[in-house]
Amino acid sequence: MVPCPSVEFSGRLYLPTTMRDQAPTQPNEALLRFSTQPHRFYAGIDRHARTLPRCVLDQAGTIVTDKHLPGPFDSLLEALAPFRDDLVVGVECRFGWYGLADRCAEHALPFVLGHARSRKLLHGAKAKNDKSDANKIARLLRGGNLPLASV
């Protein structure tokens, strides 16, 4: 039988009873994963019910294209066609990402889902709109600073 870890506390035996007590002492940021694989193009998409604001950056960080698209995925696929040779698509973890992830998988497009912690990075700036959010997602993805969530 393996003994349970214990710590003396105020003369009494203390057994960890909650998940927080049993968790490692590392900060949560150390447990996050980031996408650091280099690509030729980085697409940031701010997913909404009827529109897909998107921004595509090249390796140097220059905006190649920055437009609002109608909601269907086919319009996005058509708009991303010139960049498909080495493109990664990044989306923040919000409403509707799962449909976009499925369609990207069907068309063999690399897909990255930004963790909810990335929302702090996106919404910390003064300017907040769909176009700037798509741009920020693409820039965080390009720089390897977009915390990842599992798809």
BELRA-V934825 format. One record per residue. N is the residue number from 1. PHI is phi in whole degrees, -180 to 180 (* if undefined). PSI is psi in whole degrees, 0 to 359 (NA if undefined). D_FIRST is the distance of its C-alpha to the first C-alpha in Angstrom with 1 decimal. Layout:
n: (N/N)
phi: (PHI/PHI)
psi: (PSI/PSI)
d_first: (D_FIRST/D_FIRST)
//
This chain:
n: (1/2/3/4/5/6/7/8/9/10/11/12/13/14/15/16/17/18/19/20/21/22/23/24/25/26/27/28/29/30/31/32/33/34/35/36/37/38/39/40/41/42/43/44/45/46/47/48/49/50/51/52/53/54/55/56/57/58/59/60/61/62/63/64/65/66/67/68/69/70/71/72/73/74/75/76/77/78/79/80/81/82/83/84/85/86/87/88/89/90/91/92/93/94/95/96/97/98/99/100/101/102/103/104/105/106/107/108/109/110/111/112/113/114/115/116/117/118/119/120/121/122/123/124/125/126/127/128/129/130/131/132/133/134/135/136/137/138/139/140/141/142/143/144/145/146/147/148/149/150/151)
phi: (*/-87/-70/-79/-65/-140/-136/-74/-141/52/79/-114/-78/-115/-109/-65/-116/-114/-63/-63/-68/-91/-70/-64/-85/-72/-68/-61/-62/-71/-91/-75/-108/-132/-86/-118/-72/-73/-134/-81/-133/-127/-108/-104/-126/-102/-72/-132/-65/-115/-133/-128/-66/-139/-136/-116/-112/-95/-61/-80/92/-80/-72/-87/-153/-150/-143/-92/-120/-65/-58/-62/-65/-61/-68/-68/-61/-67/-71/-89/-55/-67/-110/-70/-64/-153/-124/-124/-106/-117/-136/-79/-76/-142/-50/85/-69/-67/-66/-67/-64/-64/-68/-64/-64/-61/-104/57/-97/-61/-125/-124/-103/-74/-68/-60/-66/-70/-62/-63/-70/-74/-99/-82/-85/-71/-81/-137/-153/-63/-65/-71/-64/-62/-64/-66/-61/-63/-68/-64/-65/-63/-82/76/-112/-89/-64/-94/-113/-81/-82)
psi: (133/129/147/139/137/158/135/129/116/39/358/157/130/120/129/127/346/162/325/321/330/349/152/159/4/147/155/328/330/340/352/151/152/149/113/4/127/143/167/324/147/121/123/130/129/95/132/172/320/347/160/85/128/151/132/127/153/184/329/351/9/136/119/317/148/99/160/135/154/160/323/146/332/324/324/316/320/320/330/357/319/345/5/347/324/76/143/138/126/135/142/154/88/187/132/5/331/323/320/321/318/316/324/320/320/326/15/39/127/133/133/128/120/134/159/334/337/340/328/321/324/322/12/345/164/316/127/106/174/320/317/327/316/320/317/321/315/319/319/319/317/319/356/25/10/110/135/144/156/139/NA)
d_first: (0.0/3.8/6.4/9.3/12.5/15.0/18.6/21.0/23.9/26.8/25.0/22.5/18.9/19.1/16.6/18.1/19.1/21.7/22.0/24.4/22.0/19.5/22.3/23.3/26.1/28.5/31.6/32.0/35.0/32.9/31.0/34.3/35.8/39.5/41.9/43.4/44.9/48.7/51.2/54.9/55.1/52.9/53.5/52.4/52.8/52.7/52.2/54.2/55.2/58.7/58.8/57.0/58.0/57.1/57.6/57.5/57.3/57.8/56.0/58.3/57.5/60.9/61.2/62.4/62.7/61.9/62.8/62.0/61.7/61.9/58.7/58.5/56.3/59.3/61.2/58.3/58.0/61.7/61.7/58.8/60.5/62.2/58.8/56.6/56.5/53.8/52.9/49.7/49.8/48.0/47.6/46.0/43.4/45.8/47.5/48.4/46.5/44.9/48.3/49.3/46.0/46.7/50.3/49.4/47.0/49.7/52.1/49.7/50.0/47.0/45.7/43.8/42.6/42.7/39.8/40.7/40.5/43.5/45.5/45.5/47.1/49.6/50.7/51.0/54.6/57.7/59.0/57.1/58.3/57.3/59.1/57.5/54.0/54.4/55.7/52.8/50.2/52.0/52.2/48.5/47.7/50.1/48.8/45.1/44.4/43.7/40.1/38.9/37.4/36.1/38.8)
//
